[in-house]
Amino acid sequence: MTSRLYVMRHGEAGPGRPDHERELTARGHAEAGHMAEWLARQSLEGARLFSSPYRRARQTAAHVAGALGIDAVELPIITPDDSPGAVCEWLLNMSDGQPIVLVSHMPLVGLLTGQLVEGGSDRGLAFPTAAVAELESEVWAAGCARLLRFMAPHDIC
């Protein structure tokens, strides 16, 4: 059964410490809103939305949740320095054909996309803030996914 995964980086965040408390800037909220509207135009019935517990990712996910009419669930294994391999293992257990949206951070979003599409996590896509990679696969394992689209806020504005 083929399923879709949307890997999204959070919108632009301001500086600050501690890192997990950094918030979206006004531009970051606008980016997240534009991409949330784009996601709402996709075929995402039954989608599940997962967010990093970091504030900027939760704020971005709130835009997506509002646009899709669903709740966001915090997922502690998708913070910036988490393992793409651990996320792949988690995805294997989530495969039921329903679309999944993950809102996370660099470098994880780039490394995860690289591992799923290319088979390795040593290199990956560079994600602008609020960018979304749309992937399709029958199994969420290294090298088994196909990159369908890569969208950034400047692509849809």
C-alpha positions, 0 to 999 in steps of 0.5 A: 500500500502506497502512502504519503509523507510530508516532511516540513521544516518549521518557519523562520525562528528568532534567536534565543536561548534555550534553543527549544524555546525559540519562537517564530518571527512574524515572517515565520508565522507568515511562511507557516501560514502559506505552507499550511494553506498549500497543504490544505489544498492537497489530498490529505484526508485522514492525515496525522500531524506530528510535531517536534516538542520545540516551540517553533515547530509547535507554532508551525504545526498549529498553522498546519493543524488549523488549515487541515482541521486536525490536532498536532501530536508532539513527537519527541524523536524529531528534534534537530539532532535526532536520528533519521534511522529512529524516525524511519523505524517509527514510520515503519510502525505507522504505515497504514496508508494514511498521510503523515505530516512531520514538522521538524528541524534542520538537520533532521528534515534534510537527513531524513529525506535523504535517507528515505530517498537516497538510502543514506543520511550522510547528505540530504536536502537543504530545506529553507524555512517552512519548506515541505518535501512530499514523499511516496513509498510502499515502505518507509525504509532507506532508499525506498521512497520517491520525492514527488515535490519539494515546495517552499513558501517562495514557490507558492506566494 
